[in-house]
Every structure is written in structure tokens, then in C-alpha cells.
Amino acid sequence: MEALNPGPEQPTADPTRVCGYCRAPLAPGQDWCLNCGSAVTTRIMRPPAWRAPLVAMAGVGIVALAALILAFFALADDDEATVVANATPTPTVVAQVTPTPVPGVAPDPAVTAPTPAPTVPAQPLESEPDSWPEGVTAWTIVLASESGETKARARAQALSARGVEVGVLRSDDFKSLRPGRWIVFSGRYEASRGAQRARRNLGGVAKKAPVMRIEPR
């Protein structure tokens, strides 16, 4: 009677190899644990991680969107600045008040012109000093007050030689002046401030000269 063929020889377990998870013995060449089913020599690759690339792409997209928004606002500001720069400003019309001239009286510089014109020294008198016009009330600069006509006219001639425009009047003819005096004056002005400005232009000649209102009787 023939002996039965026992079949291929089964590999025996290697006592030195055990499963790292359940400590079951493993046969030579065994890649999977028959006890717990864990991979012993086979490494299972994890699916690729898509989270990090997606986060990076989202960050790049946010930065690009912010840059686009900033560029849009910058272009809008440039267009607005260009429109403002090209706009033609509306000219401002300043009304000038022209006072009614009074015969024989110099107009107030503060009223007739915004910026007073430089004062040009008058030419020396070649004849008698000026006299006060009849019936005119105005302000003037009193350069000298003398007791006699001769002294007043001599003083007027000396000032005229220095380029000052002067005149001589008799105080008895004016109710605003003390009688008995001869006055050497310079200019006729509608307001006291006009006479004060003219006095400053005369410099040292009229440094302490009073400004007075001349009113005929």
C-alpha cells in the first residue's frame, strides 16, 4: 500500500520573528500577521496630504485679491486727482469801492487801493508854499507851529528844499486850531489814518509831528 503524499512542507515559525502589534510568532517570509492582520514587513503608504498645498494656494489667492483691490483704489485716487487738477478754478471777483472825491482832499489810501503805492517825494517848491483850500475840512500833518508868518514860511521853504510837500495856513481862519499861530502842514486826507500813514513815509522829518483835523470857520 503506497504511502500518501503529505504535500509540500509547511514553513515553520521562526521563534525570533514576532508581530510587533500582538507578539504572535511569524513564519519565515511572512509579511502579514495571521493573528491580528497587521502588516509586518509591508509599509502602507498614506494618501498624499492635500491640506498644506490647499492652504498655501488659498493664501496666495488672498494676497492676490488684496493687491488687486489696492491697485483699484490707487487708480481711482489718481483719476480723482487728475480731475481736480484739470478743473478750472472760478475766479474770485473782488468789488472795489470808489469813494466820491472831495475837491482839494487826497483820498484815503486804505479805501482807494488794497496795497498803498510807494510814496514819491515831492519836488521842491519853486514859489510860495501851498495854502489851505477855502471851505475844505480834512486831516493833515502839522510839521511846525510858529508865532509869525515869516518864521512859518522860512520853515516851509527849508522842508520843501528837502523834498517835502508843504503848505502854510493861519490858525485864526480855522475853528479847530488855536488862534494866533501859523501852521506848516503837509497833505490833506479824508481820515486820520491816511495822514498817519503819510507821516510814517516822511521818516524823521515828521517823526513827532501831530495829525490834526482842519475845519474852516
ABEGO torsion letter per residue (X at the ends): XBBBBAEBBBBBBBAABBBAAAGBBBBBGBABBAAAGBBAABBBBBBBBAAAAAAAAAAAAAAAAAAAAAAAAAAAAAAAAAAAAABBBBBBBBBBBBBBBBBGBBBBAAAABABBBBBBBBBBBABBBBBBBBGBBBBBBBABBBABAAAAAAAAAAAAAAGBBBBBBBAAABAABBBGBBBBBBEBBABAAAAAAAAAAAEAAAAABBBBBBBBX
